[in-house]
Amino acid sequence: MTPREVFDRMREHWIANVTVFDDESLTEDVVLEMPFAAPGRPSRVEGRAAVLAFIRAGHADLPFRFDDCRALAVHDTTDPHTIVVEYELTATMTATGASATAPFVGVLTVREGRIARWREYQNPLAVASALQTAAS
């Protein structure tokens, strides 16, 4: 799979509210990076087992469900295995039914059809604001 195809599969999984990362989608040495991680949260997780444990723990605590993932732009890079994606995730708070949208930028590197690196840039203030708005 190409990086664009892998990102399309990620979008499908978000909207279906199933974990984006699983044993089949990740390389053994995958790196997950969140440069703007909230205080107390890791900014880097390395290795398939560690990434899966991190994602599964976080997914279990989500107070919302994803409704949409809109790709705003997909940019090719000089590395044919890497793309940069601008996207928005829309979610609904399960307790209130209120929805909100937040923007993201991701850098996706794929090796042999699997995610080798996912670097996600999110604005923690925008995400917190969207969650607070949806919770109100």
N, CA, C and O atoms as CSV, one atom per row, in Angstrom:
chain,resi,resn,atom,element,x,y,z
A,1,MET,N,N,0.838,-1.187,0.000
A,1,MET,CA,C,0.000,0.000,0.000
A,1,MET,C,C,0.880,1.246,0.000
A,1,MET,O,O,1.949,1.278,0.610
A,2,THR,N,N,0.409,2.247,-0.686
A,2,THR,CA,C,1.103,3.529,-0.717
A,2,THR,C,C,0.770,4.324,0.549
A,2,THR,O,O,-0.181,3.988,1.255
A,3,PRO,N,N,1.545,5.377,0.841
A,3,PRO,CA,C,1.188,6.213,1.991
A,3,PRO,C,C,-0.230,6.786,1.888
A,3,PRO,O,O,-0.932,6.864,2.896
A,4,ARG,N,N,-0.653,7.179,0.709
A,4,ARG,CA,C,-2.016,7.712,0.551
A,4,ARG,C,C,-3.059,6.640,0.858
A,4,ARG,O,O,-4.071,6.926,1.499
A,5,GLU,N,N,-2.826,5.424,0.412
A,5,GLU,CA,C,-3.760,4.331,0.697
A,5,GLU,C,C,-3.791,4.010,2.192
A,5,GLU,O,O,-4.852,3.728,2.750
A,6,VAL,N,N,-2.631,4.055,2.831
A,6,VAL,CA,C,-2.582,3.803,4.277
A,6,VAL,C,C,-3.344,4.898,5.020
A,6,VAL,O,O,-4.089,4.606,5.956
A,7,PHE,N,N,-3.163,6.158,4.610
A,7,PHE,CA,C,-3.897,7.233,5.274
A,7,PHE,C,C,-5.402,7.086,5.046
A,7,PHE,O,O,-6.190,7.334,5.959
A,8,ASP,N,N,-5.807,6.689,3.846
A,8,ASP,CA,C,-7.240,6.457,3.600
A,8,ASP,C,C,-7.776,5.376,4.543
A,8,ASP,O,O,-8.887,5.493,5.061
A,9,ARG,N,N,-6.986,4.331,4.759
A,9,ARG,CA,C,-7.404,3.274,5.689
A,9,ARG,C,C,-7.479,3.816,7.120
A,9,ARG,O,O,-8.385,3.454,7.872
A,10,MET,N,N,-6.538,4.675,7.496
A,10,MET,CA,C,-6.580,5.298,8.825
A,10,MET,C,C,-7.874,6.085,8.986
A,10,MET,O,O,-8.547,5.973,10.011
A,11,ARG,N,N,-8.227,6.884,7.973
A,11,ARG,CA,C,-9.466,7.669,8.015
A,11,ARG,C,C,-10.677,6.759,8.184
A,11,ARG,O,O,-11.561,7.042,8.993
A,12,GLU,N,N,-10.720,5.676,7.427
A,12,GLU,CA,C,-11.841,4.731,7.534
A,12,GLU,C,C,-11.948,4.172,8.950
A,12,GLU,O,O,-13.046,4.030,9.486
A,13,HIS,N,N,-10.815,3.860,9.544
A,13,HIS,CA,C,-10.828,3.307,10.901
A,13,HIS,C,C,-11.285,4.352,11.919
A,13,HIS,O,O,-12.055,4.037,12.826
A,14,TRP,N,N,-10.813,5.598,11.774
A,14,TRP,CA,C,-11.279,6.644,12.693
A,14,TRP,C,C,-12.801,6.746,12.646
A,14,TRP,O,O,-13.463,6.741,13.684
A,15,ILE,N,N,-13.348,6.839,11.436
A,15,ILE,CA,C,-14.788,7.026,11.277
A,15,ILE,C,C,-15.564,5.803,11.780
A,15,ILE,O,O,-16.677,5.943,12.287
A,16,ALA,N,N,-14.986,4.618,11.642
A,16,ALA,CA,C,-15.634,3.396,12.138
A,16,ALA,C,C,-15.423,3.224,13.643
A,16,ALA,O,O,-15.973,2.302,14.247
A,17,ASN,N,N,-14.619,4.119,14.255
A,17,ASN,CA,C,-14.329,4.077,15.683
A,17,ASN,C,C,-13.672,2.773,16.115
A,17,ASN,O,O,-13.959,2.219,17.175
A,18,VAL,N,N,-12.780,2.310,15.248
A,18,VAL,CA,C,-11.913,1.190,15.605
A,18,VAL,C,C,-10.489,1.725,15.634
A,18,VAL,O,O,-10.174,2.705,14.959
A,19,THR,N,N,-9.649,1.093,16.399
A,19,THR,CA,C,-8.291,1.592,16.515
A,19,THR,C,C,-7.613,1.625,15.153
A,19,THR,O,O,-7.723,0.687,14.363
A,20,VAL,N,N,-6.922,2.707,14.898
A,20,VAL,CA,C,-6.227,2.890,13.628
A,20,VAL,C,C,-5.010,1.981,13.557
A,20,VAL,O,O,-4.650,1.491,12.487
A,21,PHE,N,N,-4.385,1.762,14.699
A,21,PHE,CA,C,-3.164,0.976,14.748
A,21,PHE,C,C,-3.456,-0.420,15.282
A,21,PHE,O,O,-4.091,-0.576,16.324
A,22,ASP,N,N,-2.987,-1.434,14.556
A,22,ASP,CA,C,-3.102,-2.813,15.001
A,22,ASP,C,C,-1.852,-3.562,14.563
A,22,ASP,O,O,-0.977,-2.991,13.911
A,23,ASP,N,N,-1.767,-4.828,14.917
A,23,ASP,CA,C,-0.572,-5.617,14.592
A,23,ASP,C,C,-0.245,-5.599,13.097
A,23,ASP,O,O,0.922,-5.536,12.709
A,24,GLU,N,N,-1.264,-5.653,12.282
A,24,GLU,CA,C,-1.058,-5.733,10.834
A,24,GLU,C,C,-0.673,-4.403,10.193
A,24,GLU,O,O,-0.066,-4.387,9.122
A,25,SER,N,N,-1.018,-3.286,10.837
A,25,SER,CA,C,-0.796,-1.978,10.205
A,25,SER,C,C,0.545,-1.342,10.553
A,25,SER,O,O,0.929,-0.340,9.949
A,26,LEU,N,N,1.263,-1.915,11.524
A,26,LEU,CA,C,2.496,-1.293,12.025
A,26,LEU,C,C,3.725,-2.133,11.728
A,26,LEU,O,O,3.671,-3.362,11.761
A,27,THR,N,N,4.844,-1.456,11.436
A,27,THR,CA,C,6.121,-2.163,11.367
A,27,THR,C,C,6.546,-2.498,12.791
A,27,THR,O,O,6.054,-1.899,13.747
A,28,GLU,N,N,7.439,-3.433,12.930
A,28,GLU,CA,C,7.924,-3.822,14.262
A,28,GLU,C,C,8.595,-2.649,14.970
A,28,GLU,O,O,8.488,-2.512,16.189
A,29,ASP,N,N,9.288,-1.801,14.204
A,29,ASP,CA,C,10.053,-0.680,14.780
A,29,ASP,C,C,9.344,0.668,14.618
A,29,ASP,O,O,9.998,1.710,14.579
A,30,VAL,N,N,8.035,0.652,14.526
A,30,VAL,CA,C,7.248,1.873,14.319
A,30,VAL,C,C,7.586,2.924,15.381
A,30,VAL,O,O,7.908,2.606,16.526
A,31,VAL,N,N,7.501,4.183,14.955
A,31,VAL,CA,C,7.694,5.308,15.868
A,31,VAL,C,C,6.447,6.179,15.791
A,31,VAL,O,O,6.023,6.577,14.706
A,32,LEU,N,N,5.870,6.469,16.939
A,32,LEU,CA,C,4.727,7.367,17.056
A,32,LEU,C,C,5.225,8.625,17.763
A,32,LEU,O,O,5.766,8.549,18.866
A,33,GLU,N,N,5.039,9.783,17.124
A,33,GLU,CA,C,5.513,11.034,17.695
A,33,GLU,C,C,4.376,12.043,17.798
A,33,GLU,O,O,3.560,12.180,16.886
A,34,MET,N,N,4.340,12.740,18.920
A,34,MET,CA,C,3.367,13.795,19.174
A,34,MET,C,C,4.147,14.989,19.727
A,34,MET,O,O,4.211,15.174,20.942
A,35,PRO,N,N,4.744,15.808,18.840
A,35,PRO,CA,C,5.623,16.891,19.303
A,35,PRO,C,C,4.965,17.879,20.260
A,35,PRO,O,O,5.654,18.482,21.083
A,36,PHE,N,N,3.656,18.056,20.171
A,36,PHE,CA,C,2.963,19.007,21.040
A,36,PHE,C,C,2.108,18.285,22.071
A,36,PHE,O,O,1.015,18.738,22.409
A,37,ALA,N,N,2.607,17.168,22.566
A,37,ALA,CA,C,1.854,16.381,23.549
A,37,ALA,C,C,1.583,17.213,24.798
A,37,ALA,O,O,2.393,18.053,25.192
A,38,ALA,N,N,0.445,16.966,25.403
A,38,ALA,CA,C,0.076,17.651,26.644
A,38,ALA,C,C,1.055,17.266,27.749
A,38,ALA,O,O,1.645,16.187,27.712
A,39,PRO,N,N,1.225,18.139,28.722
A,39,PRO,CA,C,2.113,17.823,29.848
A,39,PRO,C,C,1.725,16.484,30.487
A,39,PRO,O,O,0.550,16.189,30.707
A,40,GLY,N,N,2.752,15.694,30.774
A,40,GLY,CA,C,2.519,14.394,31.380
A,40,GLY,C,C,2.275,13.279,30.384
A,40,GLY,O,O,2.220,12.108,30.760
A,41,ARG,N,N,2.129,13.631,29.125
A,41,ARG,CA,C,1.916,12.634,28.072
A,41,ARG,C,C,3.217,12.456,27.301
A,41,ARG,O,O,3.964,13.422,27.143
A,42,PRO,N,N,3.511,11.254,26.816
A,42,PRO,CA,C,4.754,11.059,26.062
A,42,PRO,C,C,4.694,11.768,24.710
A,42,PRO,O,O,3.630,11.886,24.101
A,43,SER,N,N,5.845,12.232,24.259
A,43,SER,CA,C,5.913,12.844,22.940
A,43,SER,C,C,6.441,11.860,21.899
A,43,SER,O,O,6.431,12.150,20.703
A,44,ARG,N,N,6.899,10.707,22.352
A,44,ARG,CA,C,7.429,9.690,21.433
A,44,ARG,C,C,7.229,8.309,22.055
A,44,ARG,O,O,7.496,8.096,23.237
A,45,VAL,N,N,6.750,7.377,21.226
A,45,VAL,CA,C,6.592,5.989,21.633
A,45,VAL,C,C,7.209,5.141,20.520
A,45,VAL,O,O,6.913,5.345,19.343
A,46,GLU,N,N,8.060,4.197,20.891
A,46,GLU,CA,C,8.783,3.399,19.896
A,46,GLU,C,C,8.474,1.917,20.036
A,46,GLU,O,O,8.373,1.386,21.143
A,47,GLY,N,N,8.327,1.262,18.890
A,47,GLY,CA,C,8.111,-0.177,18.839
A,47,GLY,C,C,6.636,-0.540,18.815
A,47,GLY,O,O,5.813,0.102,19.466
A,48,ARG,N,N,6.315,-1.580,18.052
A,48,ARG,CA,C,4.917,-1.980,17.864
A,48,ARG,C,C,4.208,-2.264,19.185
A,48,ARG,O,O,3.105,-1.765,19.408
A,49,ALA,N,N,4.815,-3.048,20.056
A,49,ALA,CA,C,4.148,-3.412,21.314
A,49,ALA,C,C,3.864,-2.174,22.159
A,49,ALA,O,O,2.774,-2.038,22.717
A,50,ALA,N,N,4.836,-1.274,22.256
A,50,ALA,CA,C,4.652,-0.065,23.067
A,50,ALA,C,C,3.603,0.855,22.453
A,50,ALA,O,O,2.790,1.432,23.176
A,51,VAL,N,N,3.611,0.999,21.133
A,51,VAL,CA,C,2.618,1.851,20.467
A,51,VAL,C,C,1.221,1.273,20.665
A,51,VAL,O,O,0.284,2.005,20.982
A,52,LEU,N,N,1.080,-0.027,20.479
A,52,LEU,CA,C,-0.245,-0.642,20.654
A,52,LEU,C,C,-0.745,-0.494,22.081
A,52,LEU,O,O,-1.924,-0.208,22.290
A,53,ALA,N,N,0.118,-0.681,23.061
A,53,ALA,CA,C,-0.297,-0.515,24.457
A,53,ALA,C,C,-0.724,0.926,24.724
A,53,ALA,O,O,-1.733,1.163,25.388
A,54,PHE,N,N,0.040,1.887,24.209
A,54,PHE,CA,C,-0.280,3.310,24.389
A,54,PHE,C,C,-1.615,3.654,23.734
A,54,PHE,O,O,-2.454,4.315,24.346
A,55,ILE,N,N,-1.812,3.218,22.512
A,55,ILE,CA,C,-3.038,3.532,21.768
A,55,ILE,C,C,-4.244,2.853,22.406
A,55,ILE,O,O,-5.290,3.482,22.567
A,56,ARG,N,N,-4.119,1.609,22.765
A,56,ARG,CA,C,-5.263,0.888,23.354
A,56,ARG,C,C,-5.678,1.506,24.688
A,56,ARG,O,O,-6.870,1.615,24.978
A,57,ALA,N,N,-4.714,1.904,25.488
A,57,ALA,CA,C,-5.042,2.547,26.768
A,57,ALA,C,C,-5.757,3.870,26.537
A,57,ALA,O,O,-6.733,4.175,27.223
A,58,GLY,N,N,-5.280,4.660,25.578
A,58,GLY,CA,C,-5.904,5.948,25.284
A,58,GLY,C,C,-7.273,5.791,24.648
A,58,GLY,O,O,-8.186,6.561,24.947
A,59,HIS,N,N,-7.428,4.803,23.773
A,59,HIS,CA,C,-8.703,4.597,23.074
A,59,HIS,C,C,-9.807,4.209,24.054
A,59,HIS,O,O,-10.961,4.604,23.886
A,60,ALA,N,N,-9.453,3.444,25.065
A,60,ALA,CA,C,-10.448,2.993,26.040
A,60,ALA,C,C,-11.023,4.152,26.848
A,60,ALA,O,O,-12.141,4.062,27.356
A,61,ASP,N,N,-10.269,5.234,26.968
A,61,ASP,CA,C,-10.688,6.376,27.791
A,61,ASP,C,C,-11.363,7.501,27.001
A,61,ASP,O,O,-11.718,8.527,27.581
A,62,LEU,N,N,-11.545,7.325,25.697
A,62,LEU,CA,C,-12.101,8.408,24.895
A,62,LEU,C,C,-13.560,8.680,25.270
A,62,LEU,O,O,-14.378,7.760,25.281
A,63,PRO,N,N,-13.895,9.954,25.580
A,63,PRO,CA,C,-15.276,10.297,25.923
A,63,PRO,C,C,-16.105,10.671,24.691
A,63,PRO,O,O,-17.164,11.286,24.819
A,64,PHE,N,N,-15.635,10.310,23.525
A,64,PHE,CA,C,-16.313,10.703,22.284
A,64,PHE,C,C,-16.151,9.608,21.239
A,64,PHE,O,O,-15.366,8.672,21.391
A,65,ARG,N,N,-16.927,9.766,20.172
A,65,ARG,CA,C,-16.789,8.897,19.004
A,65,ARG,C,C,-16.494,9.790,17.808
A,65,ARG,O,O,-17.010,10.903,17.708
A,66,PHE,N,N,-15.669,9.297,16.911
A,66,PHE,CA,C,-15.358,10.054,15.703
A,66,PHE,C,C,-16.489,9.899,14.696
A,66,PHE,O,O,-17.008,8.802,14.485
A,67,ASP,N,N,-16.859,11.012,14.083
A,67,ASP,CA,C,-17.919,11.016,13.080
A,67,ASP,C,C,-17.397,11.245,11.677
A,67,ASP,O,O,-17.982,10.768,10.705
A,68,ASP,N,N,-16.290,11.979,11.569
A,68,ASP,CA,C,-15.778,12.320,10.246
A,68,ASP,C,C,-14.289,12.606,10.337
A,68,ASP,O,O,-13.788,13.064,11.364
A,69,CYS,N,N,-13.606,12.334,9.263
A,69,CYS,CA,C,-12.204,12.707,9.107
A,69,CYS,C,C,-12.077,13.260,7.706
A,69,CYS,O,O,-12.124,12.530,6.716
A,70,ARG,N,N,-11.917,14.551,7.650
A,70,ARG,CA,C,-11.876,15.244,6.361
A,70,ARG,C,C,-10.436,15.590,6.014
A,70,ARG,O,O,-9.781,16.348,6.729
A,71,ALA,N,N,-9.950,15.029,4.913
A,71,ALA,CA,C,-8.605,15.358,4.432
A,71,ALA,C,C,-8.669,16.713,3.732
A,71,ALA,O,O,-9.356,16.871,2.723
A,72,LEU,N,N,-7.954,17.676,4.273
A,72,LEU,CA,C,-7.927,19.011,3.679
A,72,LEU,C,C,-6.881,19.090,2.576
A,72,LEU,O,O,-7.095,19.747,1.557
A,73,ALA,N,N,-5.746,18.418,2.783
A,73,ALA,CA,C,-4.676,18.386,1.782
A,73,ALA,C,C,-3.763,17.207,2.076
A,73,ALA,O,O,-3.543,16.844,3.231
A,74,VAL,N,N,-3.240,16.621,1.018
A,74,VAL,CA,C,-2.235,15.569,1.134
A,74,VAL,C,C,-1.056,16.016,0.276
A,74,VAL,O,O,-1.194,16.247,-0.925
A,75,HIS,N,N,0.104,16.133,0.917
A,75,HIS,CA,C,1.294,16.636,0.240
A,75,HIS,C,C,2.322,15.518,0.086
A,75,HIS,O,O,2.673,14.845,1.055
A,76,ASP,N,N,2.794,15.332,-1.129
A,76,ASP,CA,C,3.887,14.394,-1.358
A,76,ASP,C,C,5.186,15.052,-0.896
A,76,ASP,O,O,5.286,16.278,-0.839
A,77,THR,N,N,6.171,14.230,-0.571
A,77,THR,CA,C,7.478,14.737,-0.176
A,77,THR,C,C,8.519,14.168,-1.146
A,77,THR,O,O,8.179,13.405,-2.050
A,78,THR,N,N,9.757,14.534,-0.959
A,78,THR,CA,C,10.814,13.987,-1.815
A,78,THR,C,C,11.048,12.509,-1.528
A,78,THR,O,O,11.652,11.808,-2.340
A,79,ASP,N,N,10.575,12.030,-0.380
A,79,ASP,CA,C,10.637,10.609,-0.046
A,79,ASP,C,C,9.311,9.983,-0.475
A,79,ASP,O,O,8.272,10.337,0.082
A,80,PRO,N,N,9.311,9.073,-1.437
A,80,PRO,CA,C,8.040,8.499,-1.922
A,80,PRO,C,C,7.293,7.679,-0.877
A,80,PRO,O,O,6.139,7.307,-1.092
A,81,HIS,N,N,7.934,7.397,0.246
A,81,HIS,CA,C,7.295,6.629,1.312
A,81,HIS,C,C,6.652,7.525,2.368
A,81,HIS,O,O,6.047,7.029,3.319
A,82,THR,N,N,6.781,8.853,2.204
A,82,THR,CA,C,6.308,9.796,3.214
A,82,THR,C,C,5.379,10.837,2.594
A,82,THR,O,O,5.657,11.383,1.526
A,83,ILE,N,N,4.262,11.099,3.292
A,83,ILE,CA,C,3.346,12.177,2.913
A,83,ILE,C,C,3.083,13.038,4.145
A,83,ILE,O,O,3.290,12.619,5.283
A,84,VAL,N,N,2.626,14.245,3.878
A,84,VAL,CA,C,2.167,15.146,4.932
A,84,VAL,C,C,0.685,15.366,4.690
A,84,VAL,O,O,0.277,15.710,3.581
A,85,VAL,N,N,-0.122,15.169,5.722
A,85,VAL,CA,C,-1.571,15.293,5.575
A,85,VAL,C,C,-2.099,16.368,6.521
A,85,VAL,O,O,-1.714,16.442,7.687
A,86,GLU,N,N,-2.982,17.187,5.991
A,86,GLU,CA,C,-3.727,18.151,6.796
A,86,GLU,C,C,-5.148,17.624,6.851
A,86,GLU,O,O,-5.754,17.352,5.815
A,87,TYR,N,N,-5.685,17.480,8.058
A,87,TYR,CA,C,-7.021,16.896,8.167
A,87,TYR,C,C,-7.740,17.445,9.388
A,87,TYR,O,O,-7.138,18.048,10.278
A,88,GLU,N,N,-9.042,17.218,9.399
A,88,GLU,CA,C,-9.886,17.596,10.526
A,88,GLU,C,C,-10.630,16.357,11.001
A,88,GLU,O,O,-11.132,15.564,10.204
A,89,LEU,N,N,-10.686,16.214,12.305
A,89,LEU,CA,C,-11.488,15.152,12.905
A,89,LEU,C,C,-12.692,15.780,13.589
A,89,LEU,O,O,-12.562,16.739,14.349
A,90,THR,N,N,-13.850,15.231,13.311
A,90,THR,CA,C,-15.082,15.657,13.972
A,90,THR,C,C,-15.526,14.529,14.884
A,90,THR,O,O,-15.554,13.363,14.490
A,91,ALA,N,N,-15.870,14.893,16.100
A,91,ALA,CA,C,-16.269,13.893,17.087
A,91,ALA,C,C,-17.505,14.363,17.834
A,91,ALA,O,O,-17.788,15.559,17.911
A,92,THR,N,N,-18.228,13.411,18.378
A,92,THR,CA,C,-19.402,13.680,19.191
A,92,THR,C,C,-19.156,13.135,20.589
A,92,THR,O,O,-18.752,11.986,20.765
A,93,MET,N,N,-19.407,13.979,21.574
A,93,MET,CA,C,-19.293,13.535,22.969
A,93,MET,C,C,-20.402,12.522,23.229
A,93,MET,O,O,-21.576,12.806,22.990
A,94,THR,N,N,-20.035,11.365,23.708
A,94,THR,CA,C,-21.042,10.312,23.898
A,94,THR,C,C,-22.022,10.656,25.015
A,94,THR,O,O,-23.173,10.222,24.973
A,95,ALA,N,N,-21.592,11.421,26.006
A,95,ALA,CA,C,-22.475,11.757,27.127
A,95,ALA,C,C,-23.490,12.834,26.770
A,95,ALA,O,O,-24.609,12.821,27.284
A,96,THR,N,N,-23.114,13.772,25.889
A,96,THR,CA,C,-23.992,14.914,25.614
A,96,THR,C,C,-24.574,14.934,24.210
A,96,THR,O,O,-25.606,15.563,23.974
A,97,GLY,N,N,-23.923,14.251,23.275
A,97,GLY,CA,C,-24.369,14.293,21.887
A,97,GLY,C,C,-23.895,15.520,21.133
A,97,GLY,O,O,-24.223,15.682,19.958
A,98,ALA,N,N,-23.134,16.385,21.778
A,98,ALA,CA,C,-22.614,17.587,21.121
A,98,ALA,C,C,-21.378,17.237,20.304
A,98,ALA,O,O,-20.599,16.365,20.686
A,99,SER,N,N,-21.201,17.932,19.161
A,99,SER,CA,C,-20.085,17.671,18.257
A,99,SER,C,C,-19.126,18.841,18.183
A,99,SER,O,O,-19.497,19.985,18.446
A,100,ALA,N,N,-17.886,18.541,17.823
A,100,ALA,CA,C,-16.862,19.564,17.613
A,100,ALA,C,C,-15.841,19.014,16.626
A,100,ALA,O,O,-15.735,17.805,16.421
A,101,THR,N,N,-15.094,19.931,16.019
A,101,THR,CA,C,-14.080,19.583,15.025
A,101,THR,C,C,-12.753,20.210,15.428
A,101,THR,O,O,-12.717,21.331,15.935
A,102,ALA,N,N,-11.660,19.480,15.200
A,102,ALA,CA,C,-10.329,20.002,15.502
A,102,ALA,C,C,-9.391,19.685,14.330
A,102,ALA,O,O,-9.520,18.637,13.696
A,103,PRO,N,N,-8.448,20.594,14.044
A,103,PRO,CA,C,-7.502,20.378,12.940
A,103,PRO,C,C,-6.242,19.636,13.394
A,103,PRO,O,O,-5.843,19.711,14.556
A,104,PHE,N,N,-5.631,18.925,12.458
A,104,PHE,CA,C,-4.407,18.172,12.711
A,104,PHE,C,C,-3.517,18.222,11.475
A,104,PHE,O,O,-3.981,18.499,10.369
A,105,VAL,N,N,-2.241,17.951,11.680
A,105,VAL,CA,C,-1.293,17.719,10.601
A,105,VAL,C,C,-0.535,16.456,10.968
A,105,VAL,O,O,-0.085,16.304,12.103
A,106,GLY,N,N,-0.395,15.556,10.019
A,106,GLY,CA,C,0.333,14.321,10.263
A,106,GLY,C,C,1.393,14.098,9.210
A,106,GLY,O,O,1.218,14.460,8.047
A,107,VAL,N,N,2.491,13.500,9.627
A,107,VAL,CA,C,3.547,13.078,8.715
A,107,VAL,C,C,3.573,11.560,8.792
A,107,VAL,O,O,3.849,10.986,9.846
A,108,LEU,N,N,3.288,10.922,7.679
A,108,LEU,CA,C,3.141,9.473,7.628
A,108,LEU,C,C,4.231,8.866,6.756
A,108,LEU,O,O,4.388,9.237,5.592
A,109,THR,N,N,4.981,7.930,7.330
A,109,THR,CA,C,5.973,7.179,6.567
A,109,THR,C,C,5.552,5.720,6.577
A,109,THR,O,O,5.251,5.155,7.628
A,110,VAL,N,N,5.536,5.119,5.398
A,110,VAL,CA,C,5.081,3.747,5.214
A,110,VAL,C,C,6.231,2.907,4.661
A,110,VAL,O,O,6.980,3.342,3.786
A,111,ARG,N,N,6.347,1.700,5.194
A,111,ARG,CA,C,7.336,0.756,4.688
A,111,ARG,C,C,6.632,-0.579,4.470
A,111,ARG,O,O,6.046,-1.142,5.395
A,112,GLU,N,N,6.694,-1.073,3.249
A,112,GLU,CA,C,6.060,-2.340,2.885
A,112,GLU,C,C,4.584,-2.359,3.254
A,112,GLU,O,O,4.070,-3.368,3.736
A,113,GLY,N,N,3.900,-1.229,3.024
A,113,GLY,CA,C,2.467,-1.133,3.259
A,113,GLY,C,C,2.058,-0.955,4.709
A,113,GLY,O,O,0.869,-0.979,5.027
A,114,ARG,N,N,3.037,-0.777,5.595
A,114,ARG,CA,C,2.752,-0.621,7.020
A,114,ARG,C,C,3.264,0.727,7.524
A,114,ARG,O,O,4.189,1.310,6.959
A,115,ILE,N,N,2.648,1.201,8.588
A,115,ILE,CA,C,3.063,2.466,9.189
A,115,ILE,C,C,4.397,2.266,9.896
A,115,ILE,O,O,4.517,1.454,10.813
A,116,ALA,N,N,5.406,3.029,9.446
A,116,ALA,CA,C,6.721,2.984,10.072
A,116,ALA,C,C,6.916,4.183,10.999
A,116,ALA,O,O,7.668,4.122,11.971
A,117,ARG,N,N,6.217,5.276,10.674
A,117,ARG,CA,C,6.317,6.476,11.514
A,117,ARG,C,C,5.045,7.297,11.327
A,117,ARG,O,O,4.596,7.520,10.203
A,118,TRP,N,N,4.483,7.735,12.425
A,118,TRP,CA,C,3.331,8.638,12.408
A,118,TRP,C,C,3.655,9.773,13.367
A,118,TRP,O,O,3.755,9.575,14.578
A,119,ARG,N,N,3.816,10.957,12.806
A,119,ARG,CA,C,4.094,12.154,13.610
A,119,ARG,C,C,2.861,13.032,13.481
A,119,ARG,O,O,2.542,13.513,12.394
A,120,GLU,N,N,2.169,13.240,14.598
A,120,GLU,CA,C,0.916,13.999,14.560
A,120,GLU,C,C,1.084,15.312,15.317
A,120,GLU,O,O,1.478,15.352,16.483
A,121,TYR,N,N,0.768,16.373,14.601
A,121,TYR,CA,C,0.792,17.705,15.195
A,121,TYR,C,C,-0.647,18.107,15.464
A,121,TYR,O,O,-1.468,18.201,14.552
A,122,GLN,N,N,-0.927,18.339,16.717
A,122,GLN,CA,C,-2.255,18.819,17.082
A,122,GLN,C,C,-2.088,19.984,18.038
A,122,GLN,O,O,-1.133,20.053,18.811
A,123,ASN,N,N,-3.016,20.870,17.966
A,123,ASN,CA,C,-3.008,22.029,18.846
A,123,ASN,C,C,-3.767,21.627,20.108
A,123,ASN,O,O,-4.995,21.545,20.083
A,124,PRO,N,N,-3.056,21.373,21.214
A,124,PRO,CA,C,-3.746,20.913,22.420
A,124,PRO,C,C,-4.815,21.887,22.910
A,124,PRO,O,O,-5.820,21.468,23.483
A,125,LEU,N,N,-4.601,23.194,22.687
A,125,LEU,CA,C,-5.609,24.174,23.098
A,125,LEU,C,C,-6.868,24.055,22.244
A,125,LEU,O,O,-7.982,24.150,22.759
A,126,ALA,N,N,-6.691,23.847,20.936
A,126,ALA,CA,C,-7.851,23.689,20.053
A,126,ALA,C,C,-8.612,22.411,20.381
A,126,ALA,O,O,-9.842,22.402,20.390
A,127,VAL,N,N,-7.881,21.337,20.651
A,127,VAL,CA,C,-8.524,20.064,20.991
A,127,VAL,C,C,-9.271,20.212,22.318
A,127,VAL,O,O,-10.419,19.783,22.430
A,128,ALA,N,N,-8.628,20.818,23.326
A,128,ALA,CA,C,-9.277,21.027,24.622
A,128,ALA,C,C,-10.516,21.892,24.480
A,128,ALA,O,O,-11.546,21.626,25.100
A,129,SER,N,N,-10.410,22.929,23.659
A,129,SER,CA,C,-11.550,23.820,23.434
A,129,SER,C,C,-12.686,23.071,22.749
A,129,SER,O,O,-13.850,23.229,23.118
A,130,ALA,N,N,-12.349,22.254,21.752
A,130,ALA,CA,C,-13.374,21.478,21.052
A,130,ALA,C,C,-14.051,20.504,22.009
A,130,ALA,O,O,-15.271,20.344,21.976
A,131,LEU,N,N,-13.264,19.854,22.857
A,131,LEU,CA,C,-13.840,18.922,23.835
A,131,LEU,C,C,-14.720,19.665,24.837
A,131,LEU,O,O,-15.803,19.200,25.190
A,132,GLN,N,N,-14.246,20.817,25.288
A,132,GLN,CA,C,-15.024,21.595,26.262
A,132,GLN,C,C,-16.324,22.091,25.637
A,132,GLN,O,O,-17.382,22.037,26.263
A,133,THR,N,N,-16.239,22.576,24.397
A,133,THR,CA,C,-17.439,23.049,23.698
A,133,THR,C,C,-18.436,21.905,23.537
A,133,THR,O,O,-19.634,22.074,23.765
A,134,ALA,N,N,-17.926,20.742,23.142
A,134,ALA,CA,C,-18.821,19.596,22.936
A,134,ALA,C,C,-19.384,19.075,24.241
A,134,ALA,O,O,-20.485,18.525,24.260
A,135,ALA,N,N,-18.654,19.234,25.332
A,135,ALA,CA,C,-19.118,18.740,26.629
A,135,ALA,C,C,-20.182,19.677,27.235
A,135,ALA,O,O,-20.960,19.254,28.090
A,136,SER,N,N,-20.217,20.920,26.804
A,136,SER,CA,C,-21.159,21.908,27.377
A,136,SER,C,C,-22.570,21.664,26.962
A,136,SER,O,O,-23.468,22.406,27.361
